[in-house]
């Protein structure tokens, strides 16, 4: 594995790990507000809405571990490139559904995903596309390295 590919996979791992840490803080904040709201205020969401954040936290944490494992494996191959492409495609689809998809009134995505607070929107605009772009770059780099080895 080339040094450039190791750096790219390190950035992908950091993007997923950083976003998982951000989601952990957000989940704890939402749960604290559900348990003890400030005087005269009430939450506009419930535990089911927070469960969506918990699921995405779990997914991002697992993807960070998977990409870390891919980075530590050290030997790129077709299986590794296919795994990276599949994980990136899955994350792109999940990100589209949670943040961009505007469907019917029966959509199960909670409203707090769309507009939790100003910092949440900024973090999502940085991390989610960054994860997908870095995953695509890592996949392309792996495929180029493989094709150069075969020549």
Kinemage of the C-alpha trace (Angstrom):
@kinemage 1
@onewidth
@group {chain A} dominant
@subgroup {mainchain}
@vectorlist {calphas} color= white
{ca unk a 1} P 0.000 0.000 0.000
{ca unk a 2} L 1.390 3.371 -0.982
{ca unk a 3} L 1.914 6.165 1.516
{ca unk a 4} L -0.649 8.338 -0.303
{ca unk a 5} L -3.302 5.641 -0.007
{ca unk a 6} L -2.543 5.175 3.691
{ca unk a 7} L -2.970 8.942 4.203
{ca unk a 8} L -6.280 8.951 2.318
{ca unk a 9} L -7.611 5.998 4.320
{ca unk a 10} L -6.445 7.772 7.484
{ca unk a 11} L -8.462 10.845 6.459
{ca unk a 12} L -11.515 8.693 5.730
{ca unk a 13} L -11.184 7.074 9.153
{ca unk a 14} L -10.815 10.490 10.792
{ca unk a 15} L -13.902 11.810 8.960
{ca unk a 16} L -16.063 8.919 10.166
{ca unk a 17} L -14.581 8.961 13.665
{ca unk a 18} L -14.952 12.730 13.991
{ca unk a 19} L -18.550 12.621 12.865
{ca unk a 20} L -19.272 9.739 15.255
{ca unk a 21} L -17.818 11.815 18.115
{ca unk a 22} L -19.972 14.790 17.055
{ca unk a 23} L -23.060 12.539 16.978
{ca unk a 24} L -22.219 11.205 20.443
{ca unk a 25} L -22.184 14.745 21.835
{ca unk a 26} L -25.430 15.522 20.030
{ca unk a 27} L -27.136 12.352 21.341
{ca unk a 28} L -26.068 13.135 24.898
{ca unk a 29} L -27.319 16.709 24.493
{ca unk a 30} L -30.683 15.578 23.134
{ca unk a 31} L -31.092 12.981 25.894
{ca unk a 32} L -30.197 15.524 28.579
{ca unk a 33} L -32.794 17.948 27.217
{ca unk a 34} L -35.409 15.181 27.160
{ca unk a 35} L -34.659 14.231 30.760
{ca unk a 36} L -34.487 17.718 32.264
{ca unk a 37} L -35.666 20.524 29.959
{ca unk a 38} L -34.973 24.110 31.023
{ca unk a 39} L -37.695 25.934 32.937
{ca unk a 40} L -40.630 26.845 30.686
{ca unk a 41} L -39.367 24.851 27.684
{ca unk a 42} L -40.231 21.459 26.284
{ca unk a 43} L -38.577 19.227 23.714
{ca unk a 44} L -40.041 19.086 20.198
{ca unk a 45} L -38.813 15.518 19.742
{ca unk a 46} L -38.945 12.223 21.600
{ca unk a 47} L -36.725 9.225 22.238
{ca unk a 48} L -37.645 7.680 18.871
{ca unk a 49} L -36.159 10.695 17.083
{ca unk a 50} L -32.992 10.399 19.161
{ca unk a 51} L -32.802 6.716 18.189
{ca unk a 52} L -32.102 7.802 14.594
{ca unk a 53} L -29.023 9.646 15.828
{ca unk a 54} L -27.986 6.586 17.850
{ca unk a 55} L -28.247 4.369 14.775
{ca unk a 56} L -26.202 6.786 12.683
{ca unk a 57} L -23.678 7.076 15.523
{ca unk a 58} L -23.322 3.289 15.491
{ca unk a 59} L -23.011 3.180 11.692
{ca unk a 60} L -20.345 5.909 11.598
{ca unk a 61} L -18.412 4.347 14.450
{ca unk a 62} L -18.424 0.957 12.739
{ca unk a 63} L -17.404 2.479 9.419
{ca unk a 64} L -14.513 4.255 11.151
{ca unk a 65} L -13.374 0.889 12.520
{ca unk a 66} L -13.793 -0.798 9.116
{ca unk a 67} L -11.749 1.865 7.325
{ca unk a 68} L -9.126 1.706 10.079
{ca unk a 69} L -8.947 -2.060 9.546
{ca unk a 70} L -8.626 -1.552 5.785
{ca unk a 71} L -5.800 0.916 6.406
{ca unk a 72} L -4.011 -1.427 8.776
{ca unk a 73} L -4.426 -4.406 6.419
{ca unk a 74} L -1.661 -2.890 4.336
{ca unk a 75} L -2.286 -4.872 1.157
{ca unk a 76} L -4.712 -3.329 -1.308
{ca unk a 77} L -6.510 -5.692 -3.623
{ca unk a 78} L -9.660 -5.904 -5.671
{ca unk a 79} L -11.627 -7.029 -2.620
{ca unk a 80} L -10.366 -4.039 -0.647
{ca unk a 81} L -11.279 -1.616 -3.466
{ca unk a 82} L -14.733 -3.206 -3.809
{ca unk a 83} L -15.304 -2.967 -0.042
{ca unk a 84} L -14.288 0.696 -0.030
{ca unk a 85} L -16.574 1.427 -3.007
{ca unk a 86} L -19.514 -0.436 -1.446
{ca unk a 87} L -19.123 1.316 1.919
{ca unk a 88} L -18.878 4.710 0.220
{ca unk a 89} L -21.948 4.038 -1.920
{ca unk a 90} L -23.913 2.907 1.139
{ca unk a 91} L -22.912 6.028 3.070
{ca unk a 92} L -23.832 8.248 0.124
{ca unk a 93} L -27.296 6.644 -0.061
{ca unk a 94} L -27.793 6.954 3.713
{ca unk a 95} L -26.678 10.579 3.650
{ca unk a 96} L -29.001 11.374 0.754
{ca unk a 97} L -31.953 9.782 2.520
{ca unk a 98} L -31.360 11.401 5.897
{ca unk a 99} L -30.351 14.900 4.825
{ca unk a 100} L -31.443 15.636 1.268
{ca unk a 101} L -34.496 13.514 0.514
{ca unk a 102} L -37.750 15.423 0.756
{ca unk a 103} L -40.484 12.878 0.418
{ca unk a 104} L -44.056 12.435 1.381
{ca unk a 105} L -45.519 13.278 4.772
{ca unk a 106} L -45.025 9.643 5.814
{ca unk a 107} L -41.246 9.896 5.652
{ca unk a 108} L -39.757 8.318 8.753
{ca unk a 109} L -36.788 10.689 9.067
{ca unk a 110} L -37.357 12.972 12.051
{ca unk a 111} L -37.412 16.725 11.507
{ca unk a 112} L -34.554 17.265 13.971
{ca unk a 113} L -32.239 15.806 11.338
{ca unk a 114} L -33.020 18.654 8.995
{ca unk a 115} L -32.662 21.561 11.437
{ca unk a 116} L -31.295 20.653 14.861
{ca unk a 117} L -29.199 23.784 15.419
{ca unk a 118} L -26.803 26.011 13.474
{ca unk a 119} L -23.659 24.058 14.381
{ca unk a 120} L -25.287 20.736 13.477
{ca unk a 121} L -26.030 21.933 9.972
{ca unk a 122} L -22.475 23.154 9.475
{ca unk a 123} L -20.966 19.920 10.803
{ca unk a 124} L -23.193 17.854 8.549
{ca unk a 125} L -22.300 19.986 5.517
{ca unk a 126} L -18.611 19.314 6.200
{ca unk a 127} L -18.522 15.711 7.427
{ca unk a 128} L -21.124 13.890 5.324
{ca unk a 129} L -19.965 15.028 1.859
{ca unk a 130} L -16.366 14.774 3.070
{ca unk a 131} L -16.846 11.125 3.967
{ca unk a 132} L -18.256 10.338 0.540
{ca unk a 133} L -15.652 12.349 -1.398
{ca unk a 134} L -12.756 10.827 0.555
{ca unk a 135} L -14.226 7.341 0.044
{ca unk a 136} L -14.404 7.918 -3.715
{ca unk a 137} L -10.822 9.254 -3.760
{ca unk a 138} L -9.608 6.214 -1.788
{ca unk a 139} L -11.412 3.820 -4.148
{ca unk a 140} L -9.984 5.510 -7.256
{ca unk a 141} L -6.490 5.518 -5.732
{ca unk a 142} L -6.760 1.805 -4.904
{ca unk a 143} L -7.916 0.981 -8.424
{ca unk a 144} L -5.066 3.029 -9.943
{ca unk a 145} L -2.526 1.291 -7.722
{ca unk a 146} L -3.923 -2.090 -8.739
{ca unk a 147} L -3.855 -1.261 -12.438
{ca unk a 148} L -0.270 0.038 -12.132
{ca unk a 149} L 0.763 -3.242 -10.453
{ca unk a 150} L -0.747 -5.260 -13.280
{ca unk a 151} L 1.134 -3.293 -15.970
